[in-house]
Amino acid sequence: MLGLLLYTYLAIGCGVLLPSLELGKSPSLGAAILSGYALTFFLLFLLHAIMRLPLTATVYSILIIAGIGWFRAYSWLFNHRNLGGPAGVFPVMAIVAVVINGGINYLPYTVDEFTNWIGVSREIYLHGSYEAIRETVHLPGYLPGWRLLLLLPWVVVGHIDMGLSTMAPLVLHIGLATLIFEIFRFEGERHAGPSQRNAIIWAWTLTLLYLAAEGTGKLWAFNLLIEQPQIYVLTAVFIYLFLLDDTEIQNARLSLHAGVAIAAGYMIKASALTVLPGLLLVLLVVFFRETSEDQARWVSATIRNGISLLLPTVAVVLLWKGIVPEMEGHCLSNPLATMTPEVISNIPKLDWQ
């Protein structure tokens, strides 16, 4: 239960410190949770991996920062619109499930978990820092974001408890489900007229259908690999980009939250960098598709949105390259190796059958 409370506290507390994404009557709590995860990743990465602050000092510094967010947004967080959505309902269901089962234990059962993820988290915790094991880590081009996030509750309780870490993907998925619910509710309220209750019913119906179909996998992932979390953040990015067509939502905020989500995906696994060319294509499509009488403002807004979309990831890439030696050309250690002129020119020669 502590893991659920801790990850929820950090995601929401850090998320509300960023500019909110407005969906109709209120800010999006789902977007705040997703961006709060990204900010938590970044703070762990910056304070511990880059600045080499001790693990304990890093974790408690982030807890204090999240506390500031809770203090600022306390009254809004506990209003009926948030408590009646997935962010209010699903954590309660998870707590009930944990209590009924008398706690939660986890035994890693895949080789990849031992070699790359929870096994590395254990090594970081036992050696006291990421720096102490950095040169021995398998695939050192991967950022330690997910590895550091999994061990975060261990620092608080003072011992390794993998059951606490299982809440990390759950809270992230709840954030995505909340964003989807809020978008459905937003659309329903725009078309339901005076009957707002119908909008909420339809939002819950569609959200539950989406989760039942396991559109992004099971609500509570069965393992601590990075595939599911990466799916969550990339799904959020595509949702944000889809919403760029909605004139009632600020494109600047959508670009910011999409950019933060991409950075989170990169800090989960470096292969998220391969999405960047697609994002640039989206920016070009939006730029050439829209028209405006004020050409200067149009160009300026497009540039600002492009910066918001790309800057978070570029900043993390530059910080990471500053402490990690040049990687070999293999794409698993260095995804940017897939974007060199030599590799791109060789694409037509590949066997696509």
Salt bridges, closest charged atoms under 4 A:
GLU123 OE2 - ARG122 NH1 3.59
GLU123 OE1 - HIS127 ND1 3.64
GLU131 OE1 - ARG52 NH2 3.42
GLU131 OE1 - ARG134 NE 3.26
GLU187 OE2 - ARG190 NH2 2.39
GLU189 OE2 - ARG81 NH1 2.92
GLU214 OE2 - LYS218 NZ 2.95
ASP245 OD1 - ARG289 NH2 2.66
ASP246 OD2 - ARG190 NH2 2.66
GLU248 OE2 - ARG190 NH1 3.32
GLU326 OE1 - LYS321 NZ 3.84
